[in-house]
């Protein structure tokens, strides 16, 4: 993600440790989606990732009827525990918790100078050269210019990726790989698929950026955190009550990015990158389910 933030057509959010004060509820969208502040905003808040599960649309029977992939079906227990959490409802609470120097788990967020990122992008440009030549007129010193001549085929994307892996990044990757190998949680097929999707999200956003750049080279893709905290319904629902049951439901949504066009138009960007690898037994399970379904249909027709 750090390399994507360095892209010339991508506008990144500031580092969370540099955000010292929020002036409105909607300012929480400035917190990156890989920060502990973004995670803290989800407690007690209904977001798009939990809404379907909370409504029971991802239960096995409902998911089967709706044609939802088995990899996305789940119960509502996770959504229940998320929604019953203590939410940050007021601007004062958000400033006190999110802008504090103490990070999640007691980790101190120091305002230390960030190391310079390696040069990983080369902006795409068309190499045009002017060709000087002498005319056929009597004045030998007269010169004209020909129309621009393209010397090489232009690069098809907004910028060329020239990755450089620093030693600190290499050591971090080795440590993450080791932790992943010894983690029983990560060995589950579904968790591996989820991790694959998370790892490919930056690439998916870059793919969308290159697509829209071909349509209009003036577009900019902006990083964004949780949106909607400043909606009127959230302000009303965010009022504190002695009776917790009277506190309304607050919502939020985190698009993967925002597309800004040269005329100022903004559009939410949501990308999907499904893992192409599936457990070996999924095929046999599908065959059994289809066979069972066919048998049930035959029984009904006989009856």
C-alpha positions in Angstrom: 0.0 0.0 0.0 2.9 2.3 0.7 4.0 2.0 -2.9 0.5 2.9 -4.2 0.5 6.0 -2.0 3.6 7.2 -3.8 1.9 6.9 -7.2 1.8 10.4 -9.0 -1.9 10.0 -9.7 -2.8 8.8 -6.2 -3.5 11.2 -3.3 -2.7 9.5 0.0 -4.1 10.3 3.5 -1.7 11.8 6.1 -0.1 9.5 8.6 -2.5 9.0 11.5 0.0 10.3 14.1 0.0 13.7 12.4 -3.8 14.2 12.9 -4.0 16.1 16.2 -7.6 17.5 16.2 -10.9 16.8 14.4 -13.1 19.8 13.7 -16.2 17.7 12.6 -17.5 14.2 12.7 -16.8 13.7 9.0 -13.1 14.3 9.6 -12.6 10.7 10.7 -12.5 9.8 7.0 -8.9 11.1 7.2 -7.8 8.0 9.1 -6.3 5.4 6.9 -8.0 2.0 6.6 -4.9 0.2 7.9 -4.8 2.3 11.1 -6.0 1.3 14.6 -8.2 4.5 14.5 -10.2 3.1 11.6 -10.7 -0.2 13.4 -11.9 1.7 16.6 -14.5 3.5 14.6 -16.2 0.2 13.7 -17.1 -0.7 17.3 -20.9 -0.2 17.8 -21.3 1.1 14.2 -23.2 -0.7 11.4 -21.0 -0.7 8.3 -21.5 -2.3 4.8 -19.3 -5.2 5.9 -21.7 -6.1 8.7 -25.1 -5.0 7.4 -25.8 -8.1 5.3 -24.8 -10.5 8.2 -26.8 -8.5 10.7 -29.9 -8.9 8.5 -29.4 -12.6 8.2 -28.8 -12.5 4.4 -25.6 -14.5 4.7 -27.0 -17.4 6.7 -26.6 -20.7 4.9 -30.3 -21.1 3.8 -30.7 -17.4 2.8 -27.4 -17.4 1.1 -28.3 -20.5 -0.9 -31.6 -18.9 -2.1 -29.9 -15.6 -3.0 -27.0 -17.3 -4.8 -24.3 -15.9 -2.5 -21.0 -17.8 -2.9 -20.3 -20.2 0.0 -17.1 -18.3 0.8 -19.1 -15.3 1.8 -21.8 -17.0 3.8 -21.6 -16.7 7.6 -23.8 -16.3 10.6 -24.6 -13.1 12.4 -22.6 -13.7 15.5 -19.7 -11.5 14.4 -22.1 -8.6 13.4 -23.9 -9.0 16.8 -20.7 -8.6 18.8 -19.6 -5.7 16.6 -22.8 -3.8 16.9 -23.1 -4.3 20.7 -19.7 -2.7 21.2 -19.2 0.8 22.7 -19.3 3.3 19.8 -17.5 6.6 19.5 -20.6 8.9 19.1 -19.5 12.4 19.8 -16.8 14.7 18.4 -15.3 15.0 22.0 -15.0 11.3 22.3 -13.4 11.0 18.9 -10.8 13.7 19.7 -10.0 12.2 23.0 -9.6 8.6 21.8 -8.5 8.8 18.1 -6.2 11.8 18.4 -4.5 10.6 21.5 -0.8 9.7 21.3 -1.6 6.2 22.6 -2.3 3.7 19.8 -4.2 0.5 19.9 -2.8 -1.9 22.5 -0.9 0.9 24.2 1.6 1.4 21.3 2.9 5.0 21.2 2.5 6.8 17.9 5.6 9.0 17.7 5.8 11.9 15.3 9.2 10.8 14.1 10.4 11.8 10.7 9.4 9.2 8.2 12.1 7.6 6.1 12.0 8.6 2.4 10.2 6.1 0.2 12.3 4.6 -2.6 11.7 5.9 -6.1 9.1 3.4 -7.4 7.2 5.2 -10.1 8.2 6.9 -13.3 5.4 9.1 -14.8 4.3 8.0 -18.2 5.1 10.6 -20.9 5.1 10.7 -24.6 8.6 11.4 -26.0 8.1 14.1 -28.6 11.0 15.7 -30.3 11.1 18.7 -32.7 13.1 18.1 -35.9 14.9 21.1 -37.3 15.6 21.1 -41.0 16.5 23.6 -43.7 13.8 24.7 -46.2 14.1 24.8 -49.9 14.0 28.6 -50.0 17.0 30.7 -51.0 17.6 31.8 -47.5 19.7 28.9 -46.2 19.4 30.1 -42.6 15.6 29.8 -42.6 14.4 26.9 -40.5 11.1 25.3 -39.9 9.8 22.7 -37.6 8.0 19.5 -38.5 5.0 18.2 -36.6 6.1 16.3 -33.5 7.4 12.9 -34.2 6.9 10.1 -31.6 10.2 8.4 -31.0 8.9 5.5 -28.9 5.6 3.8 -28.1 4.0 5.4 -25.0 3.7 3.4 -21.8 0.1 2.3 -21.6 -0.4 3.2 -17.9 -0.3 6.4 -15.8 3.2 5.5 -14.4 5.7 2.7 -14.7 6.3 0.6 -11.6 10.0 0.4 -10.6 9.9 -1.4 -7.2 12.8 -1.4 -4.9 12.7 -3.7 -1.8 14.6 -2.1 1.1 16.3 -4.4 3.6 13.9 -3.3 6.4 11.0 -4.3 4.2 12.6 -7.7 3.3 13.1 -8.5 7.0 9.5 -7.5 7.8 8.3 -9.8 5.0 10.3 -12.7 6.4 9.0 -12.1 9.8 5.4 -12.0 8.6 5.9 -15.2 6.5 7.3 -17.0 9.6 4.4 -15.9 11.8 1.9 -16.9 9.1 3.5 -20.3 8.8 3.3 -21.1 12.5 -0.2 -19.6 12.9 -3.0 -22.2 13.1 -5.5 -19.4 12.3 -4.0 -18.7 9.0 -4.0 -22.4 7.9 -7.7 -22.4 7.4 -8.6 -22.2 3.7 -11.1 -19.4 4.1 -8.6 -17.3 6.0 -6.0 -17.9 3.4 -8.5 -16.6 0.7 -9.3 -13.5 2.8 -5.6 -12.8 3.2 -5.0 -13.1 -0.5 -7.8 -10.6 -1.2 -6.3 -8.1 1.3 -2.8 -8.5 -0.1 -4.2 -7.8 -3.7 -6.3 -4.8 -2.8 -3.7 -2.2 -3.6 -3.1 -3.9 -7.0 -6.9 -3.8 -7.7 -7.1 -0.1 -6.9 -4.1 0.5 -9.2 -5.8 -1.5 -12.0 -8.9 0.8 -11.6 -6.6 3.9 -11.6 -5.0 2.9 -14.9 -8.4 2.1 -16.5 -9.9 5.5 -15.6 -6.6 7.3 -16.5 -7.0 6.0 -20.0 -10.4 7.6 -20.1 -9.2 10.9 -18.7 -5.5 11.4 -17.8 -6.5 14.2 -15.4 -8.2 12.0 -12.9 -6.8 11.5 -9.4 -7.6 8.6 -7.1 -7.8 9.6 -3.5 -7.3 7.4 -0.4 -10.2 7.6 2.0 -11.2 6.2 5.4 -14.6 5.8 7.0 -17.3 8.1 5.5 -20.7 9.1 6.7 -19.9 9.8 10.3 -21.3 13.4 9.8 -24.6 12.3 8.4 -27.6 13.9 10.1 -29.0 10.6 11.2 -25.6 9.8 12.9 -25.6 13.2 14.6 -29.1 12.5 16.0 -28.3 8.9 16.9 -25.1 9.9 18.5 -26.7 11.8 21.3 -25.9 10.3 24.7 -28.7 8.8 26.9 -28.7 7.4 30.4 -30.7 4.5 28.9 -28.4 2.9 26.3 -31.4 1.3 24.5 -32.5 4.8 23.4 -29.2 5.5 21.6 -29.9 5.1 17.9 -28.0 3.1 15.3 -25.0 4.8 13.7 -23.7 3.9 10.3 -20.6 4.3 8.2 -19.0 3.1 4.9 -15.4 2.8 3.7 -15.0 2.8 -0.1 -11.7 1.5 -1.3 -10.9 5.0 -2.8 -12.4 8.1 -4.3 -12.1 9.1 -7.9 -11.8 12.8 -8.6 -12.3 14.1 -12.1 -10.8 17.3 -13.5 -14.2 19.1 -13.2 -14.4 18.3 -9.5 -16.8 15.4 -9.7 -16.3 12.7 -7.1 -17.2 9.1 -7.3 -16.7 6.2 -4.8 -14.5 3.4 -6.0 -15.1 -0.2 -4.8 -12.9 -3.0 -6.1 -13.3 -6.7 -5.8 -10.5 -9.2 -6.1 -11.6 -12.8 -5.5 -9.0 -15.4 -4.7 -8.7 -17.8 -7.7 -7.7 -20.7 -5.4 -10.3 -22.9 -3.6 -10.1 -25.9 -1.3 -9.9 -29.2 -3.1 -13.0 -30.6 -1.4 -15.3 -27.8 -2.7 -15.9 -29.5 -5.9 -17.0 -32.8 -4.2 -19.2 -30.8 -1.9 -21.0 -29.1 -4.7 -21.6 -32.4 -6.5 -23.1 -33.9 -3.3 -25.3 -30.8 -2.8 -26.5 -30.9 -6.4 -27.2 -34.6 -6.1 -29.2 -34.1 -2.9 -31.1 -31.2 -4.4 -32.0 -33.3 -7.5 -33.2 -36.2 -5.3 -35.4 -33.7 -3.3 -36.8 -32.4 -6.6 -37.6 -35.9 -7.8 -39.3 -36.8 -4.6 -41.5 -33.7 -4.8 -42.5 -34.5 -8.4 -43.4 -38.1 -7.4 -45.5 -36.9 -4.5 
